């Protein structure tokens, strides 16, 4: 159980680091991005795709760390991520487009599950060792 919780935390932290890195990259590459009150619309489209990919990677990382408890760790990551995401949607409801906030809540669980599933399926079975 402890390994599953730690794996979920690691997966979530991995997602968070990648998201922050991407935002910093936007700050460096786009003139006036940081000064803009609201980021340009294309930012939200790109961010949705990158966040979905990062969630996939977070699910993969979570399952890699969890090993045999990957299904439990994946569920913990999905539920915890959705709770934090819901709190973020409420906090930033007037700061970001509504479609973006809701889309993140929708794509997060399947992306995490797909990453976890890929890791579990690529793991060699105990019988082949």
trRosetta pair geometry for C-beta under 8 A, 3 or more apart (Angstrom, degrees):
i j d omega theta_ij theta_ji phi_ij phi_ji
1 4 5.7 -54 -152 33 32 112
1 5 6.6 29 153 -16 66 105
1 69 7.4 -162 -81 -148 29 158
1 72 7.4 -81 -116 141 59 151
2 5 5.8 -55 -150 37 33 109
2 6 6.2 29 154 -15 67 109
3 6 5.8 -57 -144 42 30 109
3 7 6.1 34 155 -23 65 108
3 65 7.3 -165 180 141 86 85
3 66 5.9 128 135 -133 96 57
3 67 7.3 -33 152 34 141 97
3 69 5.7 122 87 41 107 136
3 73 7.4 -64 121 -73 72 125
4 7 5.7 -53 -145 35 28 113
4 8 6.5 29 155 -19 63 105
4 66 5.3 52 -108 -132 59 114
4 69 4.2 -94 -70 133 105 129
4 72 4.4 -30 -140 103 153 109
4 73 3.9 -141 -152 -71 73 80
4 76 6.0 121 147 2 98 143
5 8 5.8 -54 -150 35 31 111
5 9 6.5 30 152 -17 64 105
5 73 7.5 -124 -42 -115 21 80
5 76 6.1 -118 -104 176 54 165
6 9 5.6 -52 -147 37 34 112
6 10 6.2 35 153 -20 66 106
6 65 6.9 -117 109 146 88 133
7 10 5.6 -54 -146 37 31 112
7 11 6.3 33 153 -20 64 105
7 61 7.9 178 -169 128 79 69
7 62 4.8 99 151 -160 93 63
7 63 7.4 101 171 -62 134 15
7 64 7.9 175 -146 66 113 54
7 65 3.8 176 -116 90 93 110
7 66 3.7 -86 6 -59 178 86
7 69 7.4 162 19 88 145 100
7 70 7.7 -99 138 -108 160 55
7 73 4.0 -12 84 -149 125 145
7 77 7.7 -74 115 -50 79 117
8 11 5.7 -52 -147 35 31 113
8 12 6.4 29 155 -16 64 106
8 62 5.6 44 -96 -138 43 121
8 66 7.8 50 -41 -69 68 123
8 73 5.0 -159 -51 -166 85 74
8 74 7.7 -164 -95 -73 93 15
8 76 3.9 -83 -72 101 161 111
8 77 4.0 -154 -140 -63 88 77
8 80 6.1 106 157 22 126 141
9 12 5.8 -56 -147 39 30 109
9 13 6.2 30 154 -18 66 108
10 13 5.7 -54 -143 39 30 110
10 14 6.2 36 154 -24 63 105
10 61 6.2 -128 124 140 99 113
10 62 6.7 160 76 -96 88 61
10 65 5.4 70 62 -13 148 167
11 14 5.7 -53 -150 33 29 115
11 15 6.6 31 152 -18 62 103
11 58 4.1 98 178 176 84 81
11 59 6.3 68 -159 -78 137 25
11 61 4.9 162 -104 83 73 99
11 62 3.1 -13 -57 -61 143 101
11 65 7.5 -143 -46 26 88 125
11 73 7.5 123 -8 156 136 105
11 77 4.8 -18 81 -116 138 141
11 112 7.3 85 157 -141 137 107
12 15 5.7 -51 -152 34 34 112
12 16 6.4 35 150 -20 65 107
12 58 6.4 72 -79 -165 29 133
12 77 6.0 -167 -52 -139 91 87
12 80 6.4 -68 -70 107 148 123
12 81 6.0 -162 -108 -79 106 93
12 84 7.7 98 -157 21 133 154
13 16 5.4 -54 -147 37 34 115
13 17 6.3 37 155 -22 67 102
14 17 5.9 -51 -147 32 30 110
14 18 6.6 25 156 -13 62 107
14 54 7.8 -172 126 -176 80 89
14 57 6.6 -124 136 120 123 99
14 58 5.0 168 80 -106 106 78
14 61 4.9 53 15 51 168 168
15 18 6.0 -63 -154 39 30 109
15 19 6.3 28 153 -19 67 108
15 51 7.8 59 -172 -154 103 69
15 54 4.9 114 -139 143 73 104
15 55 5.8 41 -120 -91 131 52
15 57 7.3 154 -87 76 71 90
15 58 3.8 -14 -53 -67 104 142
15 81 7.6 29 55 -116 162 126
16 19 5.7 -55 -145 36 31 111
16 20 6.3 27 159 -15 66 107
17 20 6.0 -57 -147 39 29 108
17 21 6.2 32 153 -22 64 109
18 21 5.5 -53 -145 36 31 115
18 22 6.4 33 156 -21 64 104
18 50 7.7 -156 145 161 106 100
18 54 4.2 -177 95 -128 139 126
18 57 7.0 87 -34 71 165 140
19 22 5.8 -55 -151 34 30 111
19 23 6.6 29 152 -16 64 105
19 50 7.6 138 -108 119 63 107
19 51 6.1 40 -102 -104 107 87
19 54 6.0 173 -56 101 79 171
20 23 5.7 -54 -150 37 33 111
20 24 6.4 34 152 -18 66 105
21 24 5.7 -57 -150 37 31 111
21 25 6.4 35 150 -23 64 105
22 25 5.4 -51 -149 33 33 116
22 26 6.6 39 150 -20 63 100
22 47 7.2 142 125 -116 135 74
22 50 5.3 135 -127 140 161 154
22 54 7.8 -108 -19 -51 137 141
23 26 5.5 -48 -153 32 35 115
23 27 6.7 41 148 -22 63 101
24 27 5.4 -47 -153 31 38 117
24 28 6.6 33 151 -16 66 104
25 28 5.8 -57 -150 38 33 109
25 29 6.0 12 161 -6 69 116
26 29 6.2 -68 -134 47 26 98
26 30 5.5 -17 -176 17 68 119
26 33 5.3 -159 147 172 89 160
26 39 7.6 3 158 -134 147 132
26 43 6.5 68 -144 -129 147 109
27 30 7.3 -61 -110 49 11 84
27 33 5.5 -143 -107 84 42 121
27 34 4.9 49 -133 -59 98 107
29 33 7.8 38 70 -14 62 147
30 33 3.9 79 88 -49 109 123
30 40 8.0 -129 -179 15 150 123
32 35 5.0 -66 -155 49 65 111
32 36 5.9 81 144 -46 85 92
33 36 5.9 -47 -156 11 30 116
33 39 6.6 22 -160 -123 84 90
33 40 7.9 -76 -117 2 80 98
33 43 7.6 133 -143 -89 109 137
36 39 5.8 106 95 -97 133 38
36 40 7.0 -59 -169 -37 169 71
38 95 7.5 -176 -107 -175 90 59
38 96 7.9 156 -145 -103 98 44
39 43 3.8 -66 148 59 126 160
39 44 6.8 144 90 -43 115 79
40 43 5.2 115 64 -12 68 102
41 44 6.0 -55 -164 29 45 108
41 45 6.9 39 147 -15 72 103
41 97 7.7 53 -124 -36 79 145
42 45 5.5 -53 -152 37 45 113
42 46 6.1 41 153 -15 74 105
43 46 6.0 -61 -148 42 29 106
43 47 5.8 29 155 -21 66 114
44 47 5.5 -52 -137 40 29 114
44 48 6.3 37 158 -27 63 101
44 96 7.0 141 -107 -165 122 99
44 97 5.8 25 -132 29 170 122
44 100 4.4 -81 -164 -96 123 139
45 48 5.9 -50 -151 28 28 112
45 49 6.9 21 153 -11 60 104
46 49 6.0 -61 -156 39 33 107
46 50 6.2 23 154 -12 70 110
47 50 5.9 -57 -139 43 31 105
47 51 5.8 32 161 -20 67 111
47 100 7.4 35 81 -156 118 123
48 51 6.0 -55 -140 39 24 109
48 52 6.4 28 156 -22 60 107
48 100 6.4 -125 -69 -138 111 81
48 103 5.6 -9 -132 116 128 134
48 104 6.8 -123 -120 -72 79 76
48 107 7.2 102 -174 21 88 155
49 52 5.8 -55 -150 33 29 112
49 53 6.5 26 153 -15 64 106
50 53 5.6 -55 -150 39 35 111
50 54 6.1 35 152 -19 68 107
51 54 5.5 -52 -142 39 32 112
51 55 6.3 38 154 -24 64 103
51 104 6.1 -28 120 -122 151 100
51 107 7.5 103 103 89 97 127
51 108 7.9 -46 145 -85 104 82
52 55 5.7 -52 -150 32 30 113
52 56 6.7 36 148 -21 61 102
52 107 4.7 -54 -104 151 104 138
52 108 7.9 -120 -110 -80 61 42
52 111 4.9 -158 -165 -90 68 147
53 56 5.4 -50 -155 31 36 117
53 57 6.6 33 148 -15 66 103
53 111 7.5 -103 -68 -157 15 130
54 57 5.5 -51 -148 38 37 112
54 58 6.2 43 149 -23 66 103
55 58 5.4 -48 -145 35 34 116
55 59 6.5 38 153 -19 63 101
55 81 7.5 109 -131 -175 107 159
55 107 7.0 144 43 125 155 88
55 108 5.2 -144 -131 -136 153 60
55 111 3.7 70 96 104 116 129
55 112 5.2 -74 169 -57 94 74
55 115 7.1 -165 126 -8 56 136
56 59 5.9 -55 -154 34 29 111
56 60 6.6 30 148 -19 62 106
56 111 4.6 -86 -58 -178 73 89
56 112 7.2 -132 -91 -79 31 28
56 114 5.7 -35 -123 83 95 105
56 115 4.0 150 -176 -62 52 111
56 118 8.0 36 -176 14 96 135
57 60 5.4 -53 -149 36 35 115
57 61 6.3 36 153 -19 67 104
57 115 6.0 -130 -49 -129 11 145
58 61 5.6 -51 -144 37 32 111
58 62 6.2 38 154 -23 64 106
58 77 6.8 175 140 -174 106 138
58 112 6.1 -43 88 -112 99 88
58 115 6.6 101 63 79 48 163
59 62 5.5 -51 -144 35 31 116
59 63 6.4 26 158 -14 64 106
59 74 6.2 47 -148 -128 92 98
59 77 6.7 168 -101 102 66 150
59 111 6.7 -179 -10 126 132 61
59 112 3.7 152 -73 -164 116 51
59 113 6.3 -90 -141 -17 152 13
59 114 6.6 99 79 62 156 52
59 115 2.9 126 72 68 104 110
59 116 4.0 -89 172 -33 99 80
59 117 7.8 -1 145 6 129 65
59 119 7.5 -166 128 3 75 121
60 63 6.1 -59 -149 39 28 106
60 64 6.3 32 152 -24 63 108
60 115 3.8 -93 -35 177 77 99
60 116 6.6 -143 -76 -71 35 36
60 118 6.1 -29 -99 71 102 109
60 119 4.7 145 -145 -50 66 118
61 64 5.5 -55 -147 33 30 115
61 65 6.5 22 159 -13 65 106
61 115 7.7 -9 9 151 62 131
62 65 6.3 -62 -152 38 26 103
62 66 6.0 17 157 -15 65 117
62 70 7.3 116 121 -144 79 75
62 73 5.1 -179 167 137 99 113
62 74 6.0 130 113 -87 131 61
62 77 4.9 -47 -114 -46 163 154
62 112 7.3 17 26 -165 145 99
62 115 7.6 86 33 106 98 114
62 116 6.0 -39 77 -91 106 103
63 66 5.7 -59 -135 43 30 109
63 70 4.0 45 -139 -143 81 119
63 73 6.7 166 -88 81 45 122
63 74 6.2 17 -72 -65 92 107
63 115 7.1 -179 7 123 120 76
63 116 4.0 140 -50 -142 127 72
63 117 7.9 -158 -69 -25 163 21
63 119 3.8 145 91 78 129 138
63 120 5.5 -94 -171 -47 139 83
64 67 7.7 13 170 -64 28 58
64 119 5.4 -106 -57 -155 75 142
65 73 7.3 -168 80 -171 91 163
66 69 4.7 -108 179 79 100 77
66 70 4.4 142 90 -86 121 52
66 72 7.2 -173 -166 65 139 81
66 73 3.5 -129 -87 0 150 155
66 74 7.5 -118 28 -32 162 72
67 70 6.6 -138 92 -45 13 93
69 72 4.8 -43 179 44 90 116
69 73 5.6 95 117 -26 87 100
70 73 5.6 -59 -138 42 31 111
70 74 6.0 35 162 -24 67 107
70 116 5.9 157 173 -170 105 104
70 119 6.9 -160 -141 96 144 114
70 120 5.3 177 103 -82 157 110
71 74 5.8 -54 -146 34 28 113
71 75 6.6 27 156 -17 62 104
71 116 7.8 123 -96 153 41 134
71 120 7.8 49 -56 -90 75 153
72 75 5.8 -55 -152 36 32 110
72 76 6.4 32 151 -19 66 105
73 76 5.6 -53 -149 36 33 113
73 77 6.3 34 152 -19 66 105
73 116 7.8 177 89 -127 92 130
74 77 5.7 -53 -147 37 31 111
74 78 6.3 30 155 -18 65 106
74 112 6.4 154 -159 143 85 101
74 113 6.3 91 173 -106 128 58
74 116 4.0 45 -102 -122 131 171
75 78 5.7 -55 -144 38 31 110
75 79 6.1 24 160 -13 67 109
76 79 6.1 -59 -142 42 27 104
76 80 5.8 21 161 -13 65 115
77 80 6.0 -58 -136 44 24 107
77 81 5.8 24 163 -19 62 115
77 112 5.6 -167 114 -168 117 142
77 116 7.9 164 51 -62 139 132
78 81 5.9 -58 -141 40 22 110
78 82 6.2 22 159 -19 61 109
78 108 7.2 144 -139 129 70 94
78 109 4.6 63 -151 -122 115 85
78 112 5.2 -176 -81 81 85 145
78 113 6.8 28 -78 -54 135 87
79 82 5.8 -56 -147 36 28 110
79 83 6.5 28 155 -19 63 106
80 83 5.8 -55 -149 35 31 110
80 84 6.4 24 156 -11 66 106
81 84 5.9 -56 -145 42 31 106
81 85 5.9 33 154 -21 65 112
81 108 5.4 -159 131 169 126 135
81 109 7.7 170 79 -74 120 64
81 112 6.7 164 29 -53 158 152
82 85 5.4 -54 -140 41 30 116
82 86 6.2 36 157 -24 65 103
82 105 6.6 78 -138 -149 81 83
82 108 6.4 169 -79 90 73 137
82 109 6.6 11 -64 -59 118 104
83 86 5.8 -49 -146 32 29 111
83 87 6.7 29 153 -16 61 104
84 87 5.7 -54 -152 37 34 112
84 88 6.4 35 149 -20 65 106
85 88 5.5 -54 -147 36 33 113
85 89 6.4 38 153 -23 66 101
85 104 6.1 -157 -153 122 123 107
85 105 5.2 156 136 -95 131 78
85 108 6.1 -131 -56 -20 162 164
86 89 5.6 -47 -147 31 33 113
86 90 6.6 32 154 -16 63 103
86 105 6.7 74 -75 -112 68 126
87 90 5.8 -55 -152 37 32 111
87 91 6.2 28 153 -16 66 110
88 91 5.6 -57 -141 41 32 109
88 92 5.8 -8 170 14 69 113
88 101 7.6 -162 113 -142 88 99
89 92 6.7 -73 -132 55 20 83
89 93 6.3 55 160 -78 60 79
89 101 4.4 119 -125 175 91 119
89 102 7.2 82 -131 -71 136 52
89 104 7.7 -173 -74 66 103 114
89 105 6.4 -11 -53 -49 143 126
90 93 6.0 -14 -150 -38 25 112
92 95 4.3 -73 -162 50 81 115
92 96 5.2 33 143 6 114 105
92 101 6.7 -179 90 -98 99 126
93 96 7.8 -80 -139 47 12 76
93 98 7.3 25 -160 -99 73 84
93 101 6.8 -27 -110 -35 53 177
96 100 5.2 -97 156 77 111 127
96 101 5.4 128 90 -53 117 99
97 100 4.4 89 70 1 92 107
97 101 7.2 -168 92 -6 49 84
98 101 5.8 -56 -148 37 36 109
98 102 6.1 26 159 -11 70 110
99 102 6.1 -62 -145 44 28 105
99 103 5.9 32 156 -26 65 112
100 103 5.7 -55 -142 35 26 112
100 104 6.6 30 158 -22 61 102
101 104 6.1 -54 -157 28 28 111
101 105 7.1 24 149 -14 60 105
102 105 5.7 -55 -155 36 38 112
102 106 6.4 35 150 -19 69 108
103 106 5.5 -58 -148 38 34 111
103 107 6.1 17 162 -9 71 110
104 107 6.4 -62 -135 43 27 97
104 108 6.1 41 164 -41 63 106
105 108 6.3 -44 -144 13 24 117
107 110 6.4 -73 -157 50 45 100
107 111 5.5 41 156 -24 81 118
108 111 6.0 -69 -146 39 23 109
108 112 6.3 19 164 -16 65 110
109 112 5.9 -58 -144 38 30 108
109 113 6.1 29 160 -19 66 110
110 113 5.5 -56 -143 40 33 113
110 114 6.1 36 158 -23 67 105
111 114 5.8 -52 -146 34 29 111
111 115 6.6 27 156 -16 62 105
112 115 5.9 -58 -151 37 30 109
112 116 6.2 27 154 -16 65 110
113 116 5.8 -59 -147 41 29 110
113 117 6.0 32 155 -23 66 110
114 117 5.6 -53 -142 36 29 114
114 118 6.4 33 157 -22 63 103
115 118 5.9 -52 -150 31 30 111
115 119 6.7 27 153 -16 62 105
116 119 5.8 -58 -154 36 33 110
116 120 6.3 28 153 -17 68 108
117 120 5.8 -55 -144 38 31 109
117 121 6.1 26 159 -16 66 110
118 121 6.0 -60 -145 40 27 107
118 122 6.2 17 160 -14 64 113
119 122 6.1 -64 -144 40 27 104
119 123 6.7 42 154 -40 62 100
120 123 5.8 -43 -156 9 32 119
124 128 5.3 -107 -179 72 102 124
124 129 6.4 112 124 -61 122 89
125 128 5.1 91 63 4 82 100
125 129 7.7 -141 99 -15 49 86
126 129 5.8 -50 -158 19 41 116
